[in-house]
């Protein structure tokens, strides 16, 4: 984004965890299923969570409110549209 001269704000989600309203806004803006916003990584396993239990919008919001470190990132907004930009090249879809 810097290479293209795009200005952006960075929100450090661990220092400033997302609120319910923030998570709802993200889920409204991304084209993905709600479950895609949850990282099923080592930490997910350490918490003993079951992937099948976090498929609905409400379940995703609840788990991310309790464990914001599980949020898939980065999530990049452009206007009302957002993408989970993993891999990072996905951001180009918002910039073109």
N, C-alpha and C positions, 0 to 999 in steps of 0.2 A: 504494500500500500504506500509505503514511503517512496519507493521507486517511481510510483505513478503520481506522486504529489498529492495523495489523498490525505486530508486531515482526519484524525480519529481520536477518540477518547478511549482510554484503557480503564476498565473497571477491574480492580483486583478482587475477585470474588471471594477469596479467603479472608481478606481484610474487611471487606464490605459484602457479606453474604447476601444473595438475592432474597428479596421478600416474596411472599406469595404473589403479589401483583407483578413483580419482575418475571417470575417463572411463568405466570399466565401469559404475559406479553410475549415472552420467547416462544412458548408453545403455540400461540396464535400466529406467530410470524414465520415459523419454520415449516417447510413442506413435509418434514419427517413425521413418523409416528412418535408419540410421546416417549416411548421406551428408548428411542435413539438418543435422547438427551442424558441418559444415565450411562456412565462408564461402567462396564462390567470387567473391571481390572482386578489386580491383586487386592486392593483395598476393599472392593466389593466382596470378594471372597473372605477376607479377614473378618468382615462384619457378619459373615454367615448368612448373607442375603440370598434369596432365591430369585433368579432372573424372571421367572414366571409371575412373580408377585408384583412386578413393577412394569406392567404393560399399559395400564390406564392412565389417563391424564392426572387424576387425583392421586393415585399411588406414586406417580413420578414426582409430583409436587411435594408430597409428604416426605418422601425419602430425601429429596434435595434440600428441603428445609432443615431436616435433621443432619444430613451429611453433604454439605455443599461441595466438598472435595470430589464427590462422585459426578459432578456435572461435566458432561462432554464439552470440550472447548477447543478452540475459541468459537464463540458465537458472535457473528458479525452482522450488524444491522446496517441497512441502507434504506432510509425512509421507514416504511412499515414492513419491509421485507427483511428476512434474516436467514442466514445459513449457518449450520454447524460446519466450520471450515477445517475439517480434518479429512483428507490431507489439506495442507495449507493452500494449495493451488485452487481449491474450491472457491476461494474469495474472488477469483477472476470472474466468476459467474455474476457476482454483484456489481463488478466494476465495468463490465462491458455493456 
